[in-house]
Amino acid sequence: MGDMGEFWADVKPALKQRSQEKRASNRASSAQILAERGVQFTSKNGGAHLIVTASDHTVDFWPGTGKWMTRGFRFAVVGRGVRRLLEHLEQHGGLPKKDQP
């Protein structure tokens, strides 16, 4: 194997471990952020999939990767990140804005 092949063979396990730790951290922090904002959700698959409900709006959220997708629309709205999910719920799902009581 060449020098680069040996390099990546040595580095790949560390990168994989870091990626797994980051996804686990995202799962915990995203659920905490949602709970702090009073957003109701159901946890599935050990927290890997959250079903978020606000008013009559339902969103599938995968906090490890940050991907979310709305349900019940002709065209699903897809986004990434818990903060963008909260913004979407404020605009369309009946979640009060953070500044409002």
CORLIN-V538051 format. One record per residue. N is the residue number from 1. RES is the residue in one small letter. OMEGA is omega in whole degrees, 0 to 359 (NA if undefined). Layout:
((N;RES;OMEGA) (N;RES;OMEGA))
//
This chain:
((1;m;180) (2;g;181) (3;d;180) (4;m;178) (5;g;178) (6;e;179) (7;f;182) (8;w;176) (9;a;179) (10;d;187) (11;v;187) (12;k;180) (13;p;179) (14;a;178) (15;l;179) (16;k;179) (17;q;180) (18;r;179) (19;s;179) (20;q;179) (21;e;180) (22;k;178) (23;r;178) (24;a;177) (25;s;178) (26;n;180) (27;r;182) (28;a;185) (29;s;180) (30;s;178) (31;a;179) (32;q;179) (33;i;179) (34;l;180) (35;a;179) (36;e;179) (37;r;179) (38;g;179) (39;v;179) (40;q;178) (41;f;175) (42;t;182) (43;s;178) (44;k;173) (45;n;177) (46;g;179) (47;g;180) (48;a;181) (49;h;177) (50;l;175) (51;i;187) (52;v;177) (53;t;175) (54;a;184) (55;s;178) (56;d;183) (57;h;179) (58;t;183) (59;v;171) (60;d;184) (61;f;176) (62;w;189) (63;p;178) (64;g;179) (65;t;181) (66;g;183) (67;k;173) (68;w;184) (69;m;180) (70;t;175) (71;r;169) (72;g;176) (73;f;177) (74;r;175) (75;f;181) (76;a;173) (77;v;183) (78;v;178) (79;g;179) (80;r;174) (81;g;182) (82;v;179) (83;r;176) (84;r;175) (85;l;179) (86;l;177) (87;e;179) (88;h;180) (89;l;177) (90;e;183) (91;q;190) (92;h;189) (93;g;177) (94;g;177) (95;l;180) (96;p;178) (97;k;185) (98;k;182) (99;d;183) (100;q;179) (101;p;NA))
//
